[in-house]
Amino acid sequence: MKVPEHLHINGRGLDQNFTLQCKLFRSFRLDELDQQEHSIILESIKFPDISCNWDRYSVAQDIKFRRNGKETDGCYSITVETAKFEEIALPVHDPINDSEYPNYAHVEIRIKKQTDPQDHIPEKGRKLNSKSKKMMYRQNLANKALIEFMAIA
């Protein structure tokens, strides 16, 4: 699959100007969906450092243009407001500069510390020490996720 031109970096810089209504797209496989509830199962939500695509620079279908992306993948979205739930995390624009799979729309949802200065960009790999907060965060994300298009078998 050829990566669409709008996902190429093309000399563009970082952009941290998220609005609360911006959508973040995330792929899922059919086995990551609760068939009765039609919702994302909690165990499939890897947190922190959740990889997404930002709707400012992509469309839902673009989740397929990534390393290990599949035609059968589905897509759900959450808003930036959901990603920032209780100030636990923060979306970070983190373009992927890969010769085969460039992705200017790439965002990671990273752990935000209470002590971080206002404009601090959290680094990748931070841990959340509270298992209950991590579970609460993942549950909120699952509850608010909107299926953009369904995964197929």
Summary of the structure (lengths in Angstrom):
residues: 153
radius of gyration: 15.1
end to end distance: 19.4
largest distance: 45.1
contacts: 416
relative contact order: 0.26
helix: 23%
strand: 25%
